[in-house]
Amino acid sequence: MDSELEKFIHDVQYAFLKSLIEGLRDGSMSIGQARAYAVDFKKLEPFSSREEIETKIKGYSEKNPHFEYLYNFVETYNKEKKMGEIISKMKTFIKEDKIDEALAVANEK
């Protein structure tokens, strides 16, 4: 597993645990609910790719609306990562004076 994916997994786990702490502290979830959320979250692992994380967290947040922001976090991360990859490809083409190819990459989804 690459270190970037490991860091992303760490960030997702951190955000999940932070939400548990906040929910327990502000009274929006009980210890029993927090335990059930943690057990369900643990069943999502292991994660092997950004896309898999997004799919699993989407299902988890649909089942547990308290964690909807977690899906938004994952989705935003993946969109930004993809955008960075597209920009990198475009920069390479532009440096080679291949403007049309750069623009074609811009339309990739």
N, C-alpha and C positions, 0 to 999 in steps of 0.2 A: 504494500500500500504506500502510495507516495505521501510525502510529508504535508503537502497542501491539503489532501483529502483528510489526513489525520487531524490537521488543525481545524478544518471545517467541522468534522465530527465533534471535536472538543468544543467548538463554539456552540454547536447545536445542543450538546449535552449541558453546557454551562447555562445557556438561555433557558432550557427546560428546568434545571435545578433552581435557578434564580426565580422562576415563576412559582415553583413550589414554595420556596421560602416566603415570597411576597404574599401568596395566597394564605399560607398559614398565619403569617403575621397580621394581615389585615382582616382575617376572619372569613374570607370568601371561600375557604375550603377547610374541611375538618382533617384531622390526622388520618381517619379512615379513607377519605377521598384522596388525600395525597398519596397514601400507600397504594391505592388502586391505580392511580395515574402512573406512579412509578413502576408498578408491576407491568402494566400495559406498555409503557414506554420501553422497558427493558426487553420486551418480546419483539420489538422492532429491530433490534440489533442481531447480528452485525450488519453494518452498512458497507457496501463495496463501491459505490459511486455517488456522485452528486445527484444524478437522476433518480437513483434508488432512494436516496434520502428524501428527495422532494416527493416522490410517490408515497412513501411510507408516512411521512409527516403530514401530508395532505389528508390521508385516510384517518390518521390519528386525530388531527384537529377537527375533522368533520364529526368524529365520534365524541370528541371532548372539546366543545367550543371555547372552554377556558384557555386553550392553547392555540387559538386561531392565529395569534400574532407569530407563533413559532413557524407556522407554514409561510406566513408573509415574509419572515426573515429568510427562510430557506429559498423561497421563490425569488426574492430580490437578489440574494447572493448569486444564484445560478444565472439570472439575467445579466448581472454585472460581469460575471466571469465570462459568459458568452460574448458580451459586448467587448470586453478586453481582448479576447481572442480575435474577433473580427477586426478591431482597430489595429492589432499587431500585423495581421495579414495585409490590411490596407496600406499600412506604413511601408511594408516590404515592397509591395507593388509600386507605390508612388516613388520610392527611392530608385526603382528600376525604370522609371518613366512609363509605367504601364497603368495609366489612369483608368482606362476602360475596365481592366481586370480588377482594379481597386474598387471601382464603383459596382462591379458585379458582386464582389464579396459583400459589399454593404447591404445588398438585398437578401443575403442568406439569412435564414431563420434558425 
